[in-house]
Structures are given as structure tokens and as C-alpha cells.
Amino acid sequence: MADNDMSRGEARQRLSWGAGIAIGMGIGVAMGSVFENMAIGIAIGVAVGVLFAIVFGAAGRRKPRQGQGDPDADEPGPDGPPSVR
């Protein structure tokens, strides 16, 4: 049977796209009312929504600070020391 549960990353990605598009469409409808042209407002709203979706999605993927990573990463494994990068 297939695993139907979402991973944490997939759930965050779906939430960020949903929130971004919802915020963008709200802004777009407001801009459409201001400009008295819904087509322009919705186009602006979609662009703003995609921007918010990318920002919200990237906010959850922060890298650990240098020196606060995996403490076991510097220890040599069974095959010897880790390679130098």
C-alpha cells in the first residue's frame, strides 16, 4: 500500500502556496477596485501571491548556523575520516 501521508516539507510547501495565493488575490482584488480594472488587479495579485508563496516557503528552510550542525559529522566513520571539501 502506498504511503499517503504528507512529509513535513510537502505540507509546508502546500501551506506556503495556499497562503501566498490567498494573500495575493486579496491584494489583487483591492488593487482592481482601486484601478477600476479587475483584470489588472488580478494579474498584480497573482504576481504578489507567487512572491509571497516563495518567501513563505523559503522562510522554513533555514540552514543551521556554522558550528551548530550535526555534532557527529566531524567524527570519522567506519571508512575513515570525512573528505576535505
Summary of the structure (lengths in Angstrom):
residues: 85
radius of gyration: 21.3
end to end distance: 41.1
largest distance: 68.6
contacts: 193
relative contact order: 0.13
helix: 59%
strand: 2%
